Amino acid sequence: MFTKIEPLTQNNHQDIRFTSVNNYNFAKNVSNAPISFSEFIHASKYYPIVFLKGNALPVVLLSLNRDQNNFINPDGSWKVPYVPAYFRQYPFILVKAAPSEDSQEALSSTGSASKSSSSDTTNSGGNGSSGATESQDKYVVCIDRDAPHFALPQGDIMFTANGQFTEMTNKAVEFLKLYQREMSITSNIVKLMEDKDILVDRQFNVNMNGQNISVGGFRTIDMQKLNSLDDGTLADWVRKGIMPLIISHANSLSGMQLS
């Protein structure tokens, strides 16, 4: 989906214009997308939610075929009411900065000057967090320069004349920061599940063109293992808001044949 990622800088992007695009063809080859804990209830109404092997984040399945998205209409519109935040952030994205990144490039409340813009995010508790030791990562605000949102000569500017982010750009950055914080919390939640060994390998059994096939490579929550957890763990997960997420995950798979 992101084909030409560039750090958003005044030097390189002062003159480009942003235009909202009500077309999701940029995601037509994306078969799954990560979601945060806050999206589970909405997403579970329309997509199967699973946990990919080797990935600390839950994803929604958009197709069982690689490089195919079944939720985009021929005109580029999205087929169901809820669009995952992963797509709504596009064409902006936060990319983790190298450890040597200059701390003076940290994103201020008004934006960035000519250097690449960075944002500090903290993994620190919150609803559903694992209570891990607080740590900070720095992320650079980037864009996909090939996105159709930047293809027209007219539209919203990204920087003011004095090199600060415009109101539009600041809103996009705030969305990225919220999304990144929620994904960090979600990663902590998955770590809790992995520590309790309730995620198990599964595969979907489907019929395609008259042939029964199995599609694997993902994990789901084993409800028997969940129910066997001690009362203290379950009570803690209720307090942290994890149990409603598990219920949403299970509901999202109600129409699928698993083995």
Order of alpha helices (4+ residues) and beta strands (2+ residues): beta-alpha-beta-beta-alpha-beta-beta-alpha-beta-beta-beta-beta-alpha-beta-beta-alpha-alpha-alpha
